[in-house]
Amino acid sequence: MAKVKGAVTIDENRCKGCDLCVVACPTDTLMLQPKEVNDRGYHFAFMKNPDNCIGCASCAIVCPDGCIEVYRMTLQQA
């Protein structure tokens, strides 16, 4: 049976740190950067637990700025 793995890319310079993606993530993958800010002065989102991502795209759907892209990969298990 194949396992689905997800990957998220976030345009950190466009992210305004609204936290909607963090709340929408069912697998606790995303988090706002606690110490760093982007060029606009916002704490941006990043993948805190990349191995948890299932590629559901909930984060990308709720992002008001469209700065999140989600990719899904199928991994074959032996």
C-alpha positions as CSV (number, residue, x, y, z in Angstrom):
1,M,0.0,0.0,0.0
2,A,1.3,3.4,-0.9
3,K,1.8,6.2,1.7
4,V,1.1,9.8,0.8
5,K,3.6,12.4,1.9
6,G,3.2,16.1,1.6
7,A,5.5,19.1,1.2
8,V,4.7,22.7,1.8
9,T,6.5,25.7,0.3
10,I,5.8,29.1,1.9
11,D,6.7,32.5,0.3
12,E,8.1,33.9,3.5
13,N,8.4,37.4,2.2
14,R,4.7,37.5,1.4
15,C,3.5,35.9,4.6
16,K,1.9,38.3,7.1
17,G,1.8,35.8,10.0
18,C,-2.0,35.7,10.3
19,D,-1.7,32.1,11.8
20,L,-4.7,30.8,9.8
21,C,-2.5,28.1,8.2
22,V,-1.2,26.9,11.6
23,V,-4.7,26.6,13.0
24,A,-6.0,24.8,9.9
25,C,-3.2,22.2,9.8
26,P,-4.6,18.9,11.2
27,T,-1.1,17.3,11.7
28,D,0.7,20.1,13.6
29,T,3.1,20.6,10.7
30,L,3.3,24.4,10.6
31,M,4.3,27.1,13.1
32,L,5.0,30.8,13.1
33,Q,8.7,31.7,13.3
34,P,9.0,32.9,16.9
35,K,12.2,34.9,16.6
36,E,12.7,35.9,12.9
37,V,10.6,38.3,10.9
38,N,10.4,38.8,7.1
39,D,11.1,42.0,5.2
40,R,7.7,43.4,6.1
41,G,8.2,42.8,9.9
42,Y,5.9,39.8,10.2
43,H,6.6,36.5,11.9
44,F,6.2,34.1,9.0
45,A,5.0,30.5,8.9
46,F,7.4,27.5,8.4
47,M,7.3,23.7,8.5
48,K,8.0,22.8,12.1
49,N,7.4,19.1,11.6
50,P,7.8,18.4,7.9
51,D,7.5,14.6,8.4
52,N,3.9,15.1,9.7
53,C,2.6,16.7,6.5
54,I,0.0,14.6,4.6
55,G,-0.5,17.0,1.7
56,C,-4.1,17.9,2.6
57,A,-3.7,21.5,1.5
58,S,-5.8,22.9,4.3
59,C,-3.1,25.5,4.9
60,A,-3.1,26.7,1.3
61,I,-6.9,26.9,1.1
62,V,-7.1,29.2,4.1
63,C,-4.1,31.4,3.3
64,P,-5.5,34.9,2.4
65,D,-2.4,35.9,0.6
66,G,-1.9,32.7,-1.5
67,C,1.7,32.3,-0.4
68,I,1.5,28.6,0.3
69,E,1.9,25.7,-2.2
70,V,1.4,22.1,-1.3
71,Y,2.8,19.1,-3.1
72,R,1.8,15.5,-2.6
73,M,4.1,12.5,-3.2
74,T,3.2,8.9,-3.2
75,L,5.8,6.6,-1.5
76,Q,5.7,2.9,-2.2
77,Q,6.1,0.7,0.8
78,A,7.8,-2.6,0.7
